[in-house]
């Protein structure tokens, strides 16, 4: 899954002598076996990820020093390598979370795809570092190096929570940087919520993001219990906060799951606005796996309901798994599909 080196990591292998002089804390858009290469070249790095799938894969490889969550655990680090995430706001968040673990004078590196925002590295590091240098550029990727000169304040998650009202549902949505639906309700989720009627029983929100869909459904339907899953630690925390802020957490459970791998038992309904991008790439695998296996997780008479871009070939995949696919609603951009077990 993560075996092949990305172009960014290929560029970084040219600089292992510099990157492996000290045990780095590595975080951000982790997509391959780069931490293992750093460990082979010098002191093993400490890895922090918000991606549950990557966390599980590295653990399976025997890489013990990896953490999954919203922030790295307390403890010092000799330096930082940030692999530029898709969202600049998430990069700012990760710097604020990780840099307090360093000492003044520690090296700070930022690497990423040239089309993925890495050119903003000097601006991102300006509050913390007096000078930022471009160390290398190859494979359409760049590596920046700096020295920490201003230690940031201790990290506080509360400083990074954003909120917006969902007036139609009388809900307050909580979000964290880089989480889907972080600033507003997207039009696909709105169409889904406008289409779904009453639900009962055990309901799974697959790819819960900031918890907009799950919280809305739970508020409308007193006769349902909710489970929210995602691979992103920031999304899971945002969902927990959204449910708690609206006093809906008593009938809900939020947990990390790679697809349906960590889910147990069967549901009356599986609801999803499934992920469409991973990092900078278009990514269909998670949704295709959901469509092919959802029937095994539904009770008799249970339904899978999802919203998707109209051009995606999901009806064929749903029909292959369920034997049928019903279109409940459609706009020029989105369609709502349903299949019953």
Buried (B, 14 or more C-beta within 10 A) or exposed (E): EBEEBBEBBBBBBBBBEBBBBBBBBBBBBBBBBBBBBBBEBBEBBBBBBBBBBBBBBBEEBEBEBBBBBBBBEEEEBBBBBBBBBBBBBBBBBBBBBBBBBBEEEBBBBBBBBBEBBBBBBBEBBEEBBEEBEEBBEBBEBBBBBBBBBEBBEEBEBEEBBBEBEBEEBEBBBBBBBBBBBBEEBBEBBBBBBEBBEEBEBBBBBBBBBBBBBBBBBBBBBEEBBBBBBBBBBBBBBBBBBBBBBBEBBEBBEBBBBBBBBEBEEBBBBBBBBBBBEBBBEEBBEBBBBBBEBBBEBBBEEBBBBBBBEEEBEBBEBBBEBBEEBBEBBEEEEBBBBBBBB
